[in-house]
Amino acid sequence: MPIPRITIDRHSPIPLYFQISRRLAEAVEAGDLVPGELLPNEIELAASLNVSRPTMRRAIEELVENGMLSRKRGVGTRVNDTPVRRRVALTSLHDDLAAAGRQPETRVLRFDADCVDRHAARQLGVPTGERLLYCERLRLADGVPLAILRNWLPARFDDITAADLAEQGLYRLLGERNGRPAIARQKITARSASSAQARLLDIGHNAPLISMQRTAFDGEGRTVEYADHLYRADHYAIEVTVYNR
């Protein structure tokens, strides 16, 4: 674990912790510190720059909060992977990861072809007692847990299997059944990770998550899915193009 070369200006009005944080961020962006690399501990870093340990701790915390670094007891401080960035579009996370050169992996956590869920049924616009196909998956990118994906599908897609979902993206499977989403209503909010969600995603309890709920329709206006997804905020970003009309 080499100590990064960092220079600070003790005569600058910019606080030392902020200078250190910015220099570390620049080292990550330049590739001098690579994803997965462990940093030296706070004591070593503080001694190398002749600053106090609280100053170094605050500099590290700045980068942990913005998702560039992560800390884990017994392991240390590690450089995070570059966040997955997605446009707000009707695309499959599985396919987006593959297109970005990442290795997608899916673990099917739950699969129920006889699910009855009143809320999901209302979102899909079907009778509340109607049978739905429910699946819950953990999506990983390059072996790192990224998202918990929960989907409810109308019964006409009940030939989709858990094995299908482990191997392919859901939208590809829907497209093969003339159910490719064409338009959707979507809401994006923030949420804190529960204990169970934190364990699945390998993050701290109450760590921030991006929450997305979506009801999608095919080209004929028929509902094809209701989704309730959770993404790690330190590994995932949503990009929006804004137009001035």
Helices and strands as residue ranges (DSSP letters): H 16-30, H 42-49, H 53-65, E 69-72, E 76-79, E 84-87, H 93-99, E 104-115, H 118-124, E 132-141, E 144-153, G 155-157, H 162-167, H 170-175, E 183-192, H 195-201, E 208-217, E 223-232, E 236-239
